[in-house]
Amino acid sequence: MTLTSRQRFLKVLNKEMPDRVPVTLFIQDQGHFINQLYPQVDPWDTLTNQIKVIEFQREIGADVFVRLLFGLYEPIYWRFGGLNVDQENENWEVHHEEVQHNETRIRRSTIRTPEGTLSQEFSTYEVRPGTLLYACTKKPIHTPKDLKIAAKYEPGMAESFPVYVKDYVQKIRTALGEDGIIGVWSPNGPFNTASRLIDETNLYSLFLIEPDFYHELMEFSINRVITTTRAIDAAGIDVHIIGGNVAGGFLGKRNYDRHILPYEKKYIDIVQENGTPAVYHNCGQIMNLIESYKDLGVKWVEPFSPPPKLGDANLKKAKEVVDDAYVITGGVDQVLVIQQGSVDDVRKATEQTMRDGKPGGNFIIQNADFLEYDTPLKNVEAFVQTAIKHSAYD
């Protein structure tokens, strides 16, 4: 029996064998490849861009996985780093200064509280018209005192958010129908969240040098996003996408298991408390941690980025180690192969990825990370066509 794309994804997530491997595309919902396809669409018209992501995947024959980010978090600054500087109360007074430096817009924020002042900078860099990069470029937390101030006074989720996100997701559900699933880039795992509050060079050693400070930072990184995560879950999504790449494999399994895994698991348990699966996203070195992710308890891990440029994934070995503990997304290199390779290169890489990932099920194939600008359409078509050609289970 031929399944709908939605049924196909859900069968895999339920550890059942579908009619074939789900074949999907990772397309960022602002800028990059979607801007290449539809340059006339305003990059800030987030709903239109996300519907275009759905329409393109549908037209090309893929199983649609729409990943919502832009338009859900208003303002967007909060999701990409720093403290909440877009709400105020009697104990949280915020002042902004906007500075333009070439293609980078810098927003400098000063936060005044009864117990001290915090500051941060958030930068938006326009790579090309319609494609933007975002980062908290001056972090607000430096000392235990800073953290205490943030934990005591930072405003929580806006009261309007639950109704807003539910209405937004319903619009996407109407556009999508049975052609796939809806994922939301929900708040990151606590180590990722912490990296957007404190300088990463300090974070990577903080658990050894100042373990009490580290513990409080990780607890804060969980607690400040719980209400937001639960509101997203109640909106009727299919999966949460949880960023876990900052604690990449280069830290090693021992450090991850001892100092990071307990906090990540605590948050994942909250994410999945109502049965909505978590997709744990580590777009880098991953092989050292594939056993650890069993203990994490997530339902799905992505993207198993291949070497030499993107990651260190050995998909065949990963399938043997993981068995059926979680779903694996096998990724075809979106830069060296899909963007820069020939159609033949794409076909060969896709066939090999399918051969390594398909046996036994629990597998989804996609481009490893989001499609870059200047990716040839013929290569994207070759990826989808080749993957579908080899996707059926005997």
JOHU-V540782 format. One record per residue. N is the residue number from 0. RES is the residue in one small letter. SS is DSSP state (h for helix, s for strand, l for the rest). PHI is phi in degrees with one decimal (* if undefined). NEAR is the number of other ideal C-beta (glycine too) atoms within 12 Angstrom. Layout:
n:N res:RES ss:SS phi:PHI near:NEAR
n:N res:RES ss:SS phi:PHI near:NEAR
This chain:
n:0 res:m ss:l phi:* near:10
n:1 res:t ss:l phi:-80.4 near:11
n:2 res:l ss:l phi:-95.6 near:25
n:3 res:t ss:l phi:-73.8 near:22
n:4 res:s ss:h phi:-60.8 near:38
n:5 res:r ss:h phi:-62.5 near:27
n:6 res:q ss:h phi:-59.7 near:25
n:7 res:r ss:h phi:-63.1 near:38
n:8 res:f ss:h phi:-60.3 near:42
n:9 res:l ss:h phi:-66.8 near:29
n:10 res:k ss:h phi:-62.6 near:28
n:11 res:v ss:h phi:-61.0 near:44
n:12 res:l ss:h phi:-65.9 near:34
n:13 res:n ss:l phi:-90.3 near:20
n:14 res:k ss:l phi:61.3 near:20
n:15 res:e ss:l phi:-110.0 near:18
n:16 res:m ss:l phi:-86.9 near:23
n:17 res:p ss:l phi:-81.7 near:32
n:18 res:d ss:l phi:-69.0 near:24
n:19 res:r ss:s phi:-158.5 near:30
n:20 res:v ss:l phi:-67.0 near:43
n:21 res:p ss:s phi:-62.0 near:46
n:22 res:v ss:s phi:-117.3 near:45
n:23 res:t ss:l phi:-133.4 near:48
n:24 res:l ss:l phi:-122.1 near:48
n:25 res:f ss:l phi:-97.0 near:43
n:26 res:i ss:l phi:-123.7 near:43
n:27 res:q ss:l phi:-63.6 near:38
n:28 res:d ss:l phi:-92.4 near:44
n:29 res:q ss:l phi:-152.7 near:41
n:30 res:g ss:l phi:70.8 near:36
n:31 res:h ss:h phi:54.8 near:34
n:32 res:f ss:h phi:-67.4 near:38
n:33 res:i ss:h phi:-67.7 near:41
n:34 res:n ss:h phi:-70.6 near:36
n:35 res:q ss:h phi:-64.9 near:29
n:36 res:l ss:h phi:-71.0 near:29
n:37 res:y ss:l phi:-131.3 near:25
n:38 res:p ss:l phi:-64.7 near:19
n:39 res:q ss:l phi:-78.7 near:15
n:40 res:v ss:l phi:-84.8 near:26
n:41 res:d ss:l phi:-60.0 near:20
n:42 res:p ss:l phi:-60.2 near:31
n:43 res:w ss:l phi:-90.3 near:20
n:44 res:d ss:l phi:-85.1 near:20
n:45 res:t ss:h phi:-63.7 near:29
n:46 res:l ss:h phi:-62.9 near:27
n:47 res:t ss:h phi:-62.7 near:25
n:48 res:n ss:h phi:-60.9 near:38
n:49 res:q ss:h phi:-68.7 near:41
n:50 res:i ss:h phi:-67.1 near:30
n:51 res:k ss:h phi:-64.9 near:33
n:52 res:v ss:h phi:-59.4 near:47
n:53 res:i ss:h phi:-63.5 near:38
n:54 res:e ss:h phi:-62.4 near:25
n:55 res:f ss:h phi:-64.9 near:32
n:56 res:q ss:h phi:-62.5 near:40
n:57 res:r ss:h phi:-62.9 near:26
n:58 res:e ss:h phi:-64.5 near:18
n:59 res:i ss:h phi:-85.5 near:30
n:60 res:g ss:l phi:94.0 near:25
n:61 res:a ss:l phi:-83.8 near:38
n:62 res:d ss:l phi:-82.1 near:39
n:63 res:v ss:s phi:-78.5 near:42
n:64 res:f ss:s phi:-119.7 near:46
n:65 res:v ss:s phi:-96.1 near:51
n:66 res:r ss:s phi:-110.2 near:42
n:67 res:l ss:s phi:-89.7 near:43
n:68 res:l ss:l phi:-138.3 near:36
n:69 res:f ss:l phi:-72.0 near:34
n:70 res:g ss:l phi:94.1 near:33
n:71 res:l ss:l phi:-83.9 near:39
n:72 res:y ss:l phi:-97.9 near:34
n:73 res:e ss:l phi:-118.9 near:21
n:74 res:p ss:l phi:-77.8 near:24
n:75 res:i ss:l phi:-70.4 near:28
n:76 res:y ss:h phi:-54.7 near:30
n:77 res:w ss:h phi:-58.3 near:35
n:78 res:r ss:h phi:-70.9 near:32
n:79 res:f ss:h phi:-96.1 near:32
n:80 res:g ss:l phi:141.9 near:40
n:81 res:g ss:l phi:90.2 near:39
n:82 res:l ss:l phi:-89.3 near:41
n:83 res:n ss:l phi:-76.7 near:34
n:84 res:v ss:l phi:-107.7 near:32
n:85 res:d ss:l phi:-114.1 near:24
n:86 res:q ss:l phi:-128.1 near:26
n:87 res:e ss:l phi:-129.7 near:21
n:88 res:n ss:s phi:-149.4 near:18
n:89 res:e ss:l phi:-65.5 near:11
n:90 res:n ss:l phi:-112.4 near:19
n:91 res:w ss:s phi:-142.9 near:29
n:92 res:e ss:s phi:-104.4 near:20
n:93 res:v ss:s phi:-118.9 near:30
n:94 res:h ss:s phi:-125.9 near:18
n:95 res:h ss:s phi:-117.0 near:23
n:96 res:e ss:s phi:-134.2 near:17
n:97 res:e ss:s phi:-102.2 near:16
n:98 res:v ss:s phi:-129.8 near:18
n:99 res:q ss:s phi:-106.6 near:15
n:100 res:h ss:s phi:-127.4 near:16
n:101 res:n ss:l phi:53.8 near:10
n:102 res:e ss:l phi:-91.1 near:16
n:103 res:t ss:s phi:-110.9 near:21
n:104 res:r ss:s phi:-101.7 near:24
n:105 res:i ss:s phi:-111.2 near:25
n:106 res:r ss:s phi:-110.6 near:33
n:107 res:r ss:s phi:-97.0 near:26
n:108 res:s ss:s phi:-121.4 near:37
n:109 res:t ss:s phi:-114.3 near:22
n:110 res:i ss:s phi:-114.2 near:34
n:111 res:r ss:s phi:-105.6 near:21
n:112 res:t ss:s phi:-130.1 near:28
n:113 res:p ss:l phi:-62.0 near:15
n:114 res:e ss:l phi:-114.3 near:18
n:115 res:g ss:s phi:147.8 near:24
n:116 res:t ss:s phi:-115.6 near:21
n:117 res:l ss:s phi:-117.5 near:38
n:118 res:s ss:s phi:-144.2 near:30
n:119 res:q ss:s phi:-154.0 near:39
n:120 res:e ss:s phi:-128.0 near:30
n:121 res:f ss:s phi:-123.7 near:37
n:122 res:s ss:s phi:-115.6 near:29
n:123 res:t ss:s phi:-120.1 near:31
n:124 res:y ss:s phi:-109.4 near:21
n:125 res:e ss:s phi:-90.0 near:21
n:126 res:v ss:s phi:-64.2 near:21
n:127 res:r ss:s phi:-156.6 near:18
n:128 res:p ss:l phi:-53.8 near:16
n:129 res:g ss:l phi:94.4 near:25
n:130 res:t ss:s phi:-121.8 near:27
n:131 res:l ss:s phi:-123.7 near:26
n:132 res:l ss:s phi:-118.1 near:22
n:133 res:y ss:s phi:-129.2 near:32
n:134 res:a ss:s phi:-164.6 near:26
n:135 res:c ss:s phi:-82.0 near:35
n:136 res:t ss:s phi:-95.7 near:29
n:137 res:k ss:s phi:-133.8 near:26
n:138 res:k ss:l phi:-79.0 near:32
n:139 res:p ss:l phi:-87.5 near:39
n:140 res:i ss:l phi:-105.2 near:41
n:141 res:h ss:l phi:-126.8 near:24
n:142 res:t ss:l phi:-134.3 near:21
n:143 res:p ss:h phi:-56.8 near:22
n:144 res:k ss:h phi:-64.6 near:19
n:145 res:d ss:h phi:-57.2 near:32
n:146 res:l ss:h phi:-64.0 near:36
n:147 res:k ss:h phi:-61.0 near:22
n:148 res:i ss:h phi:-62.5 near:27
n:149 res:a ss:h phi:-62.9 near:41
n:150 res:a ss:h phi:-65.3 near:26
n:151 res:k ss:h phi:-83.2 near:22
n:152 res:y ss:h phi:-118.8 near:30
n:153 res:e ss:l phi:-60.2 near:35
n:154 res:p ss:l phi:-63.2 near:27
n:155 res:g ss:l phi:-88.4 near:23
n:156 res:m ss:l phi:-59.0 near:28
n:157 res:a ss:l phi:-62.9 near:22
n:158 res:e ss:l phi:-61.8 near:12
n:159 res:s ss:l phi:-79.7 near:14
n:160 res:f ss:h phi:-62.5 near:29
n:161 res:p ss:h phi:-57.5 near:23
n:162 res:v ss:h phi:-68.0 near:16
n:163 res:y ss:h phi:-61.0 near:23
n:164 res:v ss:h phi:-68.4 near:33
n:165 res:k ss:h phi:-65.1 near:23
n:166 res:d ss:h phi:-64.9 near:20
n:167 res:y ss:h phi:-65.3 near:34
n:168 res:v ss:h phi:-62.9 near:34
n:169 res:q ss:h phi:-63.9 near:20
n:170 res:k ss:h phi:-62.5 near:25
n:171 res:i ss:h phi:-67.4 near:40
n:172 res:r ss:h phi:-60.0 near:27
n:173 res:t ss:h phi:-62.9 near:18
n:174 res:a ss:h phi:-69.9 near:27
n:175 res:l ss:h phi:-83.5 near:33
n:176 res:g ss:l phi:61.0 near:20
n:177 res:e ss:l phi:-96.2 near:23
n:178 res:d ss:l phi:-85.4 near:34
n:179 res:g ss:s phi:165.0 near:40
n:180 res:i ss:s phi:-127.7 near:42
n:181 res:i ss:s phi:-107.3 near:45
n:182 res:g ss:s phi:-116.7 near:43
n:183 res:v ss:s phi:-121.4 near:43
n:184 res:w ss:s phi:-72.6 near:37
n:185 res:s ss:l phi:-69.0 near:46
n:186 res:p ss:l phi:-50.5 near:41
n:187 res:n ss:l phi:-62.7 near:41
n:188 res:g ss:l phi:-59.6 near:46
n:189 res:p ss:h phi:-60.3 near:44
n:190 res:f ss:h phi:-68.8 near:44
n:191 res:n ss:h phi:-61.5 near:39
n:192 res:t ss:h phi:-60.0 near:43
n:193 res:a ss:h phi:-61.3 near:45
n:194 res:s ss:h phi:-66.9 near:35
n:195 res:r ss:l phi:-99.7 near:37
n:196 res:l ss:l phi:-115.4 near:41
n:197 res:i ss:l phi:-135.5 near:42
n:198 res:d ss:l phi:-56.8 near:24
n:199 res:e ss:h phi:-62.6 near:25
n:200 res:t ss:h phi:-63.2 near:11
n:201 res:n ss:h phi:-80.6 near:23
n:202 res:l ss:h phi:-60.8 near:34
n:203 res:y ss:h phi:-66.6 near:25
n:204 res:s ss:h phi:-121.2 near:18
n:205 res:l ss:h phi:-61.6 near:32
n:206 res:f ss:h phi:-66.9 near:32
n:207 res:l ss:h phi:-94.9 near:16
n:208 res:i ss:h phi:-87.1 near:14
n:209 res:e ss:l phi:-132.7 near:19
n:210 res:p ss:h phi:-61.5 near:16
n:211 res:d ss:h phi:-68.2 near:15
n:212 res:f ss:h phi:-60.0 near:27
n:213 res:y ss:h phi:-60.3 near:32
n:214 res:h ss:h phi:-59.0 near:23
n:215 res:e ss:h phi:-65.2 near:30
n:216 res:l ss:h phi:-63.7 near:41
n:217 res:m ss:h phi:-68.3 near:37
n:218 res:e ss:h phi:-63.5 near:23
n:219 res:f ss:h phi:-61.8 near:32
n:220 res:s ss:h phi:-65.0 near:40
n:221 res:i ss:h phi:-79.8 near:34
n:222 res:n ss:h phi:-63.7 near:27
n:223 res:r ss:l phi:-73.2 near:34
n:224 res:v ss:l phi:-116.7 near:38
n:225 res:i ss:h phi:-61.3 near:26
n:226 res:t ss:h phi:-64.8 near:23
n:227 res:t ss:h phi:-65.4 near:36
n:228 res:t ss:h phi:-60.0 near:39
n:229 res:r ss:h phi:-68.3 near:27
n:230 res:a ss:h phi:-66.4 near:33
n:231 res:i ss:h phi:-64.5 near:41
n:232 res:d ss:h phi:-60.6 near:34
n:233 res:a ss:l phi:-71.1 near:24
n:234 res:a ss:l phi:-77.2 near:32
n:235 res:g ss:l phi:92.7 near:26
n:236 res:i ss:l phi:-77.9 near:38
n:237 res:d ss:l phi:-94.4 near:38
n:238 res:v ss:s phi:-146.6 near:41
n:239 res:h ss:s phi:-93.7 near:44
n:240 res:i ss:s phi:-104.7 near:45
n:241 res:i ss:s phi:-116.1 near:47
n:242 res:g ss:s phi:-68.7 near:39
n:243 res:g ss:l phi:-136.6 near:46
n:244 res:n ss:l phi:-81.8 near:32
n:245 res:v ss:l phi:-64.8 near:33
n:246 res:a ss:l phi:-87.4 near:45
n:247 res:g ss:l phi:-70.3 near:33
n:248 res:g ss:h phi:-61.0 near:32
n:249 res:f ss:h phi:-67.2 near:20
n:250 res:l ss:h phi:-74.6 near:32
n:251 res:g ss:l phi:89.3 near:20
n:252 res:k ss:h phi:-64.5 near:25
n:253 res:r ss:h phi:-61.3 near:17
n:254 res:n ss:h phi:-64.4 near:25
n:255 res:y ss:h phi:-61.3 near:35
n:256 res:d ss:h phi:-63.5 near:24
n:257 res:r ss:h phi:-82.3 near:19
n:258 res:h ss:h phi:-111.0 near:30
n:259 res:i ss:h phi:-117.9 near:43
n:260 res:l ss:h phi:-53.0 near:34
n:261 res:p ss:h phi:-58.3 near:26
n:262 res:y ss:h phi:-76.0 near:35
n:263 res:e ss:h phi:-61.7 near:40
n:264 res:k ss:h phi:-64.4 near:30
n:265 res:k ss:h phi:-57.4 near:25
n:266 res:y ss:h phi:-72.6 near:43
n:267 res:i ss:h phi:-60.7 near:38
n:268 res:d ss:h phi:-60.9 near:22
n:269 res:i ss:h phi:-67.9 near:30
n:270 res:v ss:h phi:-57.4 near:42
n:271 res:q ss:l phi:-97.7 near:29
n:272 res:e ss:l phi:-63.7 near:19
n:273 res:n ss:l phi:-104.7 near:19
n:274 res:g ss:l phi:93.5 near:16
n:275 res:t ss:l phi:-76.9 near:34
n:276 res:p ss:s phi:-66.6 near:35
n:277 res:a ss:s phi:-102.5 near:45
n:278 res:v ss:s phi:-102.4 near:46
n:279 res:y ss:s phi:-92.4 near:47
n:280 res:h ss:s phi:-105.0 near:41
n:281 res:n ss:l phi:-125.7 near:49
n:282 res:c ss:l phi:-91.8 near:37
n:283 res:g ss:l phi:-161.1 near:32
n:284 res:q ss:l phi:-66.8 near:28
n:285 res:i ss:l phi:-135.2 near:44
n:286 res:m ss:h phi:-63.4 near:31
n:287 res:n ss:h phi:-65.6 near:28
n:288 res:l ss:h phi:-113.1 near:41
n:289 res:i ss:l phi:-66.1 near:34
n:290 res:e ss:l phi:-70.7 near:25
n:291 res:s ss:h phi:-61.5 near:37
n:292 res:y ss:h phi:-66.4 near:42
n:293 res:k ss:h phi:-64.0 near:24
n:294 res:d ss:h phi:-70.5 near:23
n:295 res:l ss:h phi:-63.4 near:38
n:296 res:g ss:l phi:86.4 near:27
n:297 res:v ss:l phi:-74.1 near:40
n:298 res:k ss:l phi:-88.9 near:37
n:299 res:w ss:s phi:-154.0 near:45
n:300 res:v ss:s phi:-124.7 near:45
n:301 res:e ss:s phi:-141.4 near:47
n:302 res:p ss:l phi:-108.4 near:43
n:303 res:f ss:l phi:46.6 near:49
n:304 res:s ss:l phi:-72.4 near:42
n:305 res:p ss:s phi:-79.8 near:38
n:306 res:p ss:l phi:-72.8 near:20
n:307 res:p ss:l phi:-93.7 near:12
n:308 res:k ss:l phi:-95.9 near:21
n:309 res:l ss:l phi:-91.4 near:31
n:310 res:g ss:l phi:-167.7 near:35
n:311 res:d ss:l phi:-129.4 near:26
n:312 res:a ss:s phi:-65.7 near:41
n:313 res:n ss:l phi:-112.8 near:27
n:314 res:l ss:h phi:-62.5 near:39
n:315 res:k ss:h phi:-62.8 near:24
n:316 res:k ss:h phi:-66.0 near:20
n:317 res:a ss:h phi:-60.0 near:41
n:318 res:k ss:h phi:-61.2 near:31
n:319 res:e ss:h phi:-67.3 near:19
n:320 res:v ss:h phi:-74.4 near:25
n:321 res:v ss:h phi:-72.8 near:35
n:322 res:d ss:l phi:57.1 near:20
n:323 res:d ss:l phi:-113.9 near:22
n:324 res:a ss:l phi:-66.2 near:26
n:325 res:y ss:l phi:-156.8 near:37
n:326 res:v ss:s phi:-73.8 near:42
n:327 res:i ss:s phi:-109.6 near:48
n:328 res:t ss:s phi:-101.7 near:49
n:329 res:g ss:s phi:-89.5 near:46
n:330 res:g ss:s phi:-109.1 near:49
n:331 res:v ss:s phi:-90.8 near:48
n:332 res:d ss:l phi:-53.3 near:38
n:333 res:q ss:l phi:-81.0 near:40
n:334 res:v ss:l phi:-102.1 near:31
n:335 res:l ss:l phi:-67.8 near:26
n:336 res:v ss:l phi:-101.7 near:39
n:337 res:i ss:l phi:-74.2 near:44
n:338 res:q ss:l phi:-82.3 near:32
n:339 res:q ss:l phi:-107.9 near:18
n:340 res:g ss:l phi:-89.0 near:26
n:341 res:s ss:l phi:-87.2 near:17
n:342 res:v ss:h phi:-58.8 near:21
n:343 res:d ss:h phi:-65.0 near:15
n:344 res:d ss:h phi:-59.6 near:25
n:345 res:v ss:h phi:-62.9 near:34
n:346 res:r ss:h phi:-62.2 near:27
n:347 res:k ss:h phi:-64.6 near:21
n:348 res:a ss:h phi:-64.8 near:36
n:349 res:t ss:h phi:-67.6 near:43
n:350 res:e ss:h phi:-60.8 near:27
n:351 res:q ss:h phi:-66.5 near:26
n:352 res:t ss:h phi:-61.9 near:43
n:353 res:m ss:h phi:-67.5 near:35
n:354 res:r ss:h phi:-61.2 near:22
n:355 res:d ss:h phi:-76.5 near:29
n:356 res:g ss:h phi:-95.7 near:42
n:357 res:k ss:h phi:-70.4 near:33
n:358 res:p ss:l phi:-52.8 near:21
n:359 res:g ss:l phi:86.2 near:22
n:360 res:g ss:l phi:79.7 near:29
n:361 res:n ss:l phi:54.4 near:32
n:362 res:f ss:s phi:-142.4 near:47
n:363 res:i ss:s phi:-131.8 near:48
n:364 res:i ss:s phi:-112.8 near:45
n:365 res:q ss:s phi:-156.7 near:49
n:366 res:n ss:s phi:-66.8 near:49
n:367 res:a ss:l phi:-56.9 near:41
n:368 res:d ss:l phi:-131.3 near:37
n:369 res:f ss:l phi:-61.9 near:38
n:370 res:l ss:l phi:-65.5 near:42
n:371 res:e ss:l phi:-81.6 near:33
n:372 res:y ss:l phi:-62.2 near:26
n:373 res:d ss:l phi:70.2 near:21
n:374 res:t ss:l phi:-88.0 near:36
n:375 res:p ss:l phi:-62.4 near:25
n:376 res:l ss:h phi:-59.8 near:22
n:377 res:k ss:h phi:-62.5 near:20
n:378 res:n ss:h phi:-73.3 near:36
n:379 res:v ss:h phi:-64.6 near:41
n:380 res:e ss:h phi:-62.4 near:26
n:381 res:a ss:h phi:-64.2 near:31
n:382 res:f ss:h phi:-61.1 near:47
n:383 res:v ss:h phi:-64.8 near:38
n:384 res:q ss:h phi:-62.8 near:22
n:385 res:t ss:h phi:-67.4 near:32
n:386 res:a ss:h phi:-61.7 near:42
n:387 res:i ss:h phi:-65.4 near:27
n:388 res:k ss:h phi:-57.4 near:19
n:389 res:h ss:l phi:-108.0 near:28
n:390 res:s ss:l phi:-92.9 near:37
n:391 res:a ss:s phi:-71.0 near:18
n:392 res:y ss:l phi:-90.7 near:22
n:393 res:d ss:l phi:-71.8 near:10
